[in-house]
């Protein structure tokens, strides 16, 4: 008898959690890697590495599940307010999950939110069963849709992306799918930028919230992790007239993956022409649900009366001018302080965090390099050295932030140009936090001294 789920995929999160508790290295087992950078406006590939290697997509699979779900809603096969009864099979899926119970009834819209934002495996399976009656039948529909989209090297076996024999895709195919989600469903694409949302049972947080919060212009779309796949991500960002999609397969940790995606997005914005005309991809033929599917008992097609009419895209955040690096090296756009703990517990359990919302625009706000706390008393900072170039100072700040996330989370990374070099500072700390951070860094033989409010 064939085992449906890889044992390694199920126990991997617990092994990594144990590694964290015991102080062992946190990086995932090395998985094959691949990368693609695309100009979303034209579909031109700006960079690729192992783009057509068939690899485990993990929860990037949910992009296809949601693409089909959006198609079904648009074509009247199901409504956002249709009540779905949860099967024993869906309820039994391993984490990350919403926590659906056998026999529970929940609106279809909440399943979409949970799958897109929290990456909930139980919700994704329930979507597939609601549309096709069984996950196996839904997988066949996924493959028909993939063929219609031109995803020539993808084969799907389930709706959620848990490791299964033959369930494979490529960085090129997933980038193509991301482009179709962006242009084929602008009324729903904003869901992928939700940092939190009401998923019916509770509020959940986006598994991609760190990149969304810290990379200028980022507004989606989907993370993925299993032991077999490593840390995957398809991300899109828009700046002015330019939009780039970057895909990474096989990252060794969430922080390493996010840093690589930021690097690839930077590359894309450097290479993409500013005046390229947008050529939207052609819509594929509707993959009909088949006889008896998408219709009421009387045979009448369900007409969607509750479709979202307007779903605003997050506004472009203002761009702050940054001085060029003294040594000519490109200054990396500041990345999220990617939590090491997230890499083991929250995201390892298929990005277990709380999530999202359909039909509301993501609030716009100023570009954030690192979150600056507005609470009282945060007028202190720390200095972690003076360096010969801004680029070097930026790199030290990022590495220090990743190593000392518990005390420096919420601070502002700031490079100050001095006559003798570039000071690497963290600002926006309380006196107690600054003192604690310095003592912890000094214990690791790293230069650190406190900066008072009048400095």
C-alpha positions as semicolon CSV with decimal commas, in nm:
position;residue;x (nm);y (nm);z (nm)
1;X;0,000;0,000;0,000
2;X;0,137;0,343;-0,095
3;X;0,187;0,584;0,191
4;X;0,012;0,905;0,099
5;X;0,229;1,145;0,297
6;X;0,604;1,132;0,338
7;X;0,688;1,049;0,699
8;X;0,971;1,298;0,682
9;X;0,730;1,573;0,580
10;X;0,519;1,505;0,889
11;X;0,791;1,469;1,150
12;X;1,030;1,727;1,009
13;X;0,874;2,024;1,193
14;X;0,904;1,844;1,527
15;X;1,267;1,750;1,463
16;X;1,352;2,112;1,385
17;X;1,168;2,232;1,695
18;X;1,374;1,984;1,899
19;X;1,688;2,117;1,735
20;X;1,593;2,468;1,842
21;X;1,532;2,363;2,203
22;X;1,862;2,174;2,217
23;X;2,059;2,455;2,055
24;X;2,140;2,258;1,741
25;X;2,182;2,424;1,398
26;X;1,849;2,554;1,273
27;X;1,892;2,531;0,895
28;X;1,671;2,283;0,716
29;X;1,816;1,976;0,552
30;X;1,964;2,089;0,223
31;X;1,710;2,063;-0,056
32;X;1,764;2,116;-0,430
33;X;1,741;2,487;-0,509
34;X;1,617;2,695;-0,800
35;X;1,538;3,058;-0,873
36;X;1,359;3,272;-1,132
37;X;1,318;3,648;-1,170
38;X;1,045;3,774;-1,406
39;X;0,933;4,115;-1,527
40;X;0,565;4,067;-1,446
41;X;0,453;4,325;-1,701
42;X;0,597;4,141;-2,000
43;X;0,661;3,790;-1,872
44;X;1,031;3,825;-1,964
45;X;1,268;3,611;-1,756
46;X;1,543;3,838;-1,620
47;X;1,734;3,570;-1,430
48;X;1,705;3,195;-1,381
49;X;1,886;2,906;-1,216
50;X;1,757;2,548;-1,241
51;X;1,431;2,706;-1,356
52;X;1,292;2,385;-1,505
53;X;1,408;2,137;-1,239
54;X;1,107;1,943;-1,107
55;X;1,111;1,999;-0,730
56;X;0,873;1,978;-0,436
57;X;0,662;2,297;-0,435
58;X;0,534;2,259;-0,075
59;X;0,263;2,519;-0,001
60;X;0,324;2,706;-0,325
61;X;0,073;2,440;-0,434
62;X;-0,199;2,647;-0,266
63;X;-0,152;2,910;-0,536
64;X;-0,305;2,663;-0,781
65;X;-0,578;2,563;-0,533
66;X;-0,672;2,929;-0,492
67;X;-0,648;3,003;-0,865
68;X;-0,907;2,732;-0,928
69;X;-1,121;2,855;-0,639
70;X;-1,122;3,211;-0,772
71;X;-1,211;3,076;-1,116
72;X;-1,499;2,875;-0,971
73;X;-1,638;3,180;-0,789
74;X;-1,610;3,399;-1,098
75;X;-1,791;3,140;-1,311
76;X;-2,076;3,085;-1,066
77;X;-1,974;2,734;-0,964
78;X;-1,968;2,832;-0,599
79;X;-2,018;3,151;-0,396
80;X;-1,799;3,309;-0,132
81;X;-2,086;3,261;0,112
82;X;-2,147;2,894;0,028
83;X;-2,134;2,689;0,348
84;X;-1,886;2,402;0,330
85;X;-1,909;2,095;0,555
86;X;-1,566;1,975;0,666
87;X;-1,478;1,610;0,603
88;X;-1,282;1,385;0,835
89;X;-1,006;1,379;0,574
90;X;-0,973;1,759;0,562
91;X;-0,987;1,792;0,941
92;X;-0,708;1,536;0,985
93;X;-0,448;1,720;0,775
94;X;-0,127;1,803;0,968
95;X;-0,020;2,161;1,054
96;X;-0,011;2,428;0,954
97;X;-0,389;2,425;0,989
98;X;-0,683;2,639;1,088
99;X;-0,812;2,372;1,325
100;X;-1,126;2,268;1,137
101;X;-1,330;1,988;1,295
102;X;-1,508;1,698;1,124
103;X;-1,865;1,798;1,045
104;X;-1,802;2,166;1,105
105;X;-1,964;2,413;0,866
106;X;-1,780;2,722;0,748
107;X;-1,819;2,973;0,467
108;X;-1,607;2,924;0,157
109;X;-1,457;3,273;0,189
110;X;-1,294;3,181;0,522
111;X;-1,134;2,874;0,368
112;X;-0,980;3,096;0,099
113;X;-0,842;3,335;0,359
114;X;-0,697;3,058;0,573
115;X;-0,531;2,886;0,275
116;X;-0,386;3,206;0,127
117;X;-0,271;3,379;0,443
118;X;-0,209;3,114;0,707
119;X;-0,122;2,842;0,455
120;X;-0,369;2,612;0,630
121;X;-0,357;2,257;0,496
122;X;-0,701;2,163;0,628
123;X;-0,857;2,465;0,457
124;X;-0,688;2,387;0,123
125;X;-0,813;2,028;0,129
126;X;-1,164;2,149;0,215
127;X;-1,157;2,385;-0,084
128;X;-1,068;2,100;-0,317
129;X;-1,338;1,873;-0,176
130;X;-1,599;2,150;-0,194
131;X;-1,530;2,200;-0,564
132;X;-1,472;1,843;-0,683
133;X;-1,606;1,610;-0,414
134;X;-1,266;1,454;-0,336
135;X;-0,904;1,563;-0,321
136;X;-0,809;1,313;-0,592
137;X;-1,066;1,459;-0,831
138;X;-0,950;1,808;-0,745
139;X;-0,589;1,712;-0,818
140;X;-0,698;1,608;-1,166
141;X;-0,857;1,948;-1,210
142;X;-0,536;2,111;-1,089
143;X;-0,345;1,927;-1,360
144;X;-0,595;2,029;-1,628
145;X;-0,562;2,390;-1,517
146;X;-0,183;2,370;-1,510
147;X;-0,186;2,245;-1,869
148;X;-0,417;2,529;-1,973
149;X;-0,182;2,782;-1,810
150;X;0,124;2,643;-1,983
151;X;0,278;2,496;-1,668
152;X;0,433;2,213;-1,865
153;X;0,644;2,054;-1,590
154;X;0,401;2,054;-1,298
155;X;0,207;1,758;-1,163
156;X;-0,024;1,789;-0,863
157;X;-0,143;1,513;-0,631
158;X;-0,310;1,714;-0,353
159;X;-0,452;2,057;-0,276
160;X;-0,215;2,167;-0,001
161;X;0,141;2,072;-0,104
162;X;0,228;1,817;0,161
163;X;0,499;1,589;0,025
164;X;0,362;1,314;-0,197
165;X;0,524;1,104;-0,465
166;X;0,495;1,270;-0,806
167;X;0,374;1,603;-0,663
168;X;0,627;1,830;-0,836
169;X;0,662;2,169;-1,001
170;X;0,933;2,411;-1,114
171;X;1,043;2,763;-1,031
172;X;0,944;2,873;-1,384
173;X;0,596;2,720;-1,359
174;X;0,528;2,873;-1,017
175;X;0,644;3,214;-1,137
176;X;0,406;3,183;-1,431
177;X;0,124;3,088;-1,194
178;X;0,203;3,387;-0,973
179;X;0,176;3,617;-1,276
180;X;-0,162;3,471;-1,366
181;X;-0,291;3,521;-1,011
182;X;-0,181;3,883;-1,027
183;X;-0,340;3,967;-1,362
184;X;-0,625;3,716;-1,388
185;X;-0,772;3,792;-1,045
186;X;-0,693;4,151;-0,946
187;X;-1,008;4,150;-0,732
188;X;-0,861;3,877;-0,511
189;X;-0,486;3,927;-0,544
190;X;-0,483;4,171;-0,252
191;X;-0,562;3,877;-0,023
192;X;-0,198;3,769;-0,048
193;X;-0,084;4,100;0,101
194;X;-0,300;4,073;0,414
195;X;-0,085;4,073;0,725
196;X;-0,380;3,952;0,934
197;X;-0,736;3,846;0,856
198;X;-1,052;3,700;1,003
199;X;-1,060;3,333;0,902
200;X;-1,403;3,268;1,054
201;X;-1,281;3,076;1,355
202;X;-1,008;3,320;1,456
203;X;-0,771;3,583;1,333
204;X;-0,458;3,459;1,161
205;X;-0,125;3,613;1,050
206;X;0,038;3,598;0,708
207;X;0,323;3,349;0,678
208;X;0,492;3,607;0,455
209;X;0,443;3,900;0,691
210;X;0,814;3,976;0,736
211;X;0,884;4,030;0,368
212;X;0,558;4,225;0,327
213;X;0,654;4,451;0,617
214;X;1,011;4,516;0,522
215;X;1,064;4,502;0,148
216;X;0,954;4,820;-0,026
217;X;0,668;4,755;-0,266
218;X;0,614;4,389;-0,170
219;X;0,248;4,286;-0,183
220;X;0,244;3,904;-0,207
221;X;0,230;3,621;-0,265
222;X;0,299;3,272;-0,113
223;X;0,546;3,087;0,108
224;X;0,604;2,712;0,135
225;X;0,800;2,468;0,350
226;X;0,841;2,093;0,387
227;X;1,149;1,893;0,476
228;X;1,173;1,764;0,120
229;X;1,126;2,106;-0,039
230;X;1,316;2,339;0,192
231;X;1,193;2,698;0,224
232;X;1,015;2,819;-0,090
233;X;0,868;3,156;-0,181
234;X;0,706;3,328;-0,477
235;X;0,710;3,704;-0,411
236;X;0,598;4,007;-0,607
237;X;0,681;4,374;-0,559
238;X;0,586;4,692;-0,741
239;X;0,780;5,017;-0,760
240;X;0,652;5,294;-0,980
241;X;0,581;5,146;-1,322
242;X;0,781;4,831;-1,257
243;X;0,664;4,501;-1,112
244;X;0,890;4,204;-1,046
245;X;0,815;3,844;-0,947
246;X;1,092;3,641;-0,783
247;X;1,075;3,271;-0,696
248;X;1,308;3,069;-0,475
249;X;1,297;2,693;-0,418
250;X;1,507;2,511;-0,158
251;X;1,604;2,786;0,088
252;X;1,786;2,661;0,400
253;X;1,584;2,877;0,642
254;X;1,310;3,136;0,625
255;X;1,558;3,418;0,685
256;X;1,799;3,292;0,418
257;X;1,512;3,248;0,174
258;X;1,378;3,598;0,240
259;X;1,723;3,749;0,199
260;X;1,767;3,567;-0,133
261;X;1,427;3,679;-0,258
262;X;1,509;4,039;-0,166
263;X;1,836;4,009;-0,357
264;X;1,653;3,870;-0,661
265;X;1,385;4,139;-0,648
266;X;1,661;4,402;-0,634
267;X;1,821;4,238;-0,937
268;X;1,489;4,246;-1,120
269;X;1,431;4,614;-1,053
270;X;1,784;4,692;-1,173
271;X;1,742;4,499;-1,498
272;X;1,378;4,570;-1,586
273;X;1,319;4,861;-1,825
274;X;1,118;5,139;-1,663
275;X;0,899;5,203;-1,966
276;X;0,795;4,847;-2,058
277;X;0,431;4,816;-2,157
278;X;0,220;4,570;-1,959
279;X;0,105;4,272;-2,166
280;X;-0,134;4,073;-1,952
281;X;-0,128;3,694;-2,000
282;X;-0,419;3,541;-2,186
283;X;-0,688;3,383;-1,972
284;X;-0,693;3,003;-2,005
285;X;-1,006;2,821;-2,106
286;X;-1,226;2,763;-1,802
287;X;-1,153;2,418;-1,660
288;X;-1,516;2,318;-1,610
289;X;-1,597;2,111;-1,305
290;X;-1,759;1,843;-1,518
291;X;-2,111;1,692;-1,527
292;X;-2,314;1,772;-1,222
293;X;-2,050;1,995;-1,069
294;X;-2,111;2,360;-0,994
295;X;-2,488;2,326;-1,020
296;X;-2,776;2,305;-0,780
297;X;-2,988;1,995;-0,741
298;X;-3,233;2,143;-0,987
299;X;-2,956;2,183;-1,241
300;X;-2,950;2,561;-1,221
301;X;-2,608;2,721;-1,235
302;X;-2,520;2,904;-0,915
303;X;-2,500;3,276;-0,985
304;X;-2,263;3,468;-0,764
305;X;-2,437;3,769;-0,609
306;X;-2,170;3,845;-0,353
307;X;-1,863;3,888;-0,574
308;X;-1,621;4,155;-0,469
309;X;-1,676;4,456;-0,695
310;X;-1,381;4,661;-0,581
311;X;-1,074;4,533;-0,402
312;X;-0,808;4,799;-0,377
313;X;-0,442;4,714;-0,427
314;X;-0,216;4,851;-0,153
315;X;-0,086;5,193;-0,249
316;X;0,278;5,234;-0,342
317;X;0,469;5,332;-0,033
318;X;0,681;5,649;-0,068
319;X;1,043;5,588;-0,148
320;X;1,304;5,747;0,073
321;X;1,631;5,847;-0,090
322;X;1,931;5,652;0,034
323;X;2,291;5,764;-0,030
324;X;2,493;5,531;-0,253
325;X;2,752;5,303;-0,100
326;X;3,095;5,457;-0,076
327;X;3,263;5,154;-0,225
328;X;3,025;5,133;-0,521
329;X;2,856;4,812;-0,403
330;X;2,474;4,817;-0,424
331;X;2,312;4,884;-0,090
332;X;2,074;4,598;-0,031
333;X;1,718;4,702;0,033
334;X;1,663;4,644;0,402
335;X;1,525;4,300;0,468
336;X;1,288;4,184;0,736
337;X;1,440;4,086;1,068
338;X;1,361;3,727;0,984
339;X;1,301;3,551;1,313
340;X;1,511;3,240;1,370
341;X;1,234;3,111;1,591
342;X;0,990;3,148;1,300
343;X;1,223;2,930;1,092
344;X;1,178;2,643;1,335
345;X;0,833;2,657;1,486
346;X;0,595;2,896;1,311
347;X;0,702;2,854;0,951
348;X;0,844;2,503;0,983
349;X;0,494;2,380;1,065
350;X;0,402;2,500;0,716
351;X;0,428;2,867;0,815
352;X;0,213;2,842;1,131
353;X;0,113;3,195;1,204
354;X;-0,222;3,376;1,230
355;X;-0,364;3,533;0,903
356;X;-0,567;3,745;0,658
357;X;-0,890;3,889;0,483
358;X;-1,080;3,912;0,151
359;X;-1,244;4,227;0,023
360;X;-1,056;4,485;0,234
361;X;-0,762;4,682;0,103
362;X;-0,433;4,643;0,282
363;X;-0,370;4,975;0,455
364;X;-0,103;5,185;0,297
365;X;0,176;5,335;0,501
366;X;0,526;5,469;0,485
367;X;0,806;5,242;0,375
368;X;0,961;5,073;0,675
369;X;1,321;4,962;0,691
370;X;1,289;4,845;1,048
371;X;0,990;4,913;1,265
372;X;1,036;5,218;1,487
373;X;0,853;5,190;1,814
374;X;0,648;5,491;1,915
375;X;0,612;5,384;2,276
376;X;0,753;5,611;2,545
377;X;1,115;5,602;2,647
378;X;1,256;5,453;2,327
379;X;1,516;5,725;2,276
380;X;1,826;5,511;2,322
381;X;2,037;5,324;2,075
382;X;2,348;5,113;2,037
383;X;2,651;5,133;1,811
384;X;2,796;4,807;1,674
385;X;3,101;4,947;1,502
386;X;3,240;5,186;1,241
387;X;3,307;5,053;0,892
388;X;3,481;5,174;0,573
389;X;3,164;5,171;0,358
390;X;2,789;5,207;0,397
391;X;2,746;4,868;0,234
392;X;2,962;4,701;0,499
393;X;2,775;4,880;0,780
394;X;2,440;4,772;0,633
395;X;2,557;4,412;0,619
396;X;2,674;4,415;0,981
397;X;2,344;4,568;1,095
398;X;2,143;4,302;0,914
399;X;2,355;4,016;1,050
400;X;2,341;4,157;1,402
401;X;1,965;4,198;1,380
402;X;1,926;3,835;1,279
403;X;2,156;3,716;1,559
404;X;1,996;3,928;1,830
405;X;1,631;3,931;1,724
406;X;1,493;3,902;2,077
407;X;1,622;4,243;2,188
408;X;1,657;4,433;1,859
409;X;1,321;4,350;1,703
410;X;1,135;4,678;1,654
411;X;1,447;4,895;1,640
412;X;1,563;5,112;1,349
413;X;1,882;5,019;1,167
414;X;2,067;5,342;1,086
415;X;2,400;5,408;0,914
416;X;2,561;5,742;1,005
417;X;2,832;5,887;0,780
418;X;3,123;6,008;0,993
419;X;3,450;6,167;0,875
420;X;3,636;5,844;0,959
421;X;3,378;5,592;0,838
422;X;3,018;5,471;0,864
423;X;2,867;5,404;1,207
424;X;2,628;5,108;1,232
425;X;2,358;5,199;1,485
426;X;2,033;5,055;1,616
427;X;1,795;5,328;1,737
428;X;1,452;5,340;1,899
429;X;1,536;5,132;2,209
430;X;1,465;5,180;2,577
431;X;1,765;5,226;2,801
432;X;1,709;4,881;2,952
433;X;1,682;4,713;2,611
434;X;1,990;4,892;2,479
435;X;2,190;4,785;2,787
436;X;2,072;4,425;2,754
437;X;2,148;4,413;2,382
438;X;2,500;4,545;2,434
439;X;2,575;4,300;2,711
440;X;2,454;4,010;2,498
441;X;2,657;4,124;2,197
442;X;2,969;4,188;2,402
443;X;2,938;3,839;2,545
444;X;2,983;3,719;2,185
445;X;3,289;3,943;2,143
446;X;3,107;4,194;1,924
447;X;3,175;4,566;1,957
448;X;2,885;4,752;2,117
449;X;2,827;5,069;2,318
450;X;2,511;5,254;2,415
451;X;2,396;5,581;2,255
452;X;2,203;5,814;2,485
453;X;1,910;6,038;2,391
454;X;2,136;6,341;2,346
455;X;2,396;6,164;2,131
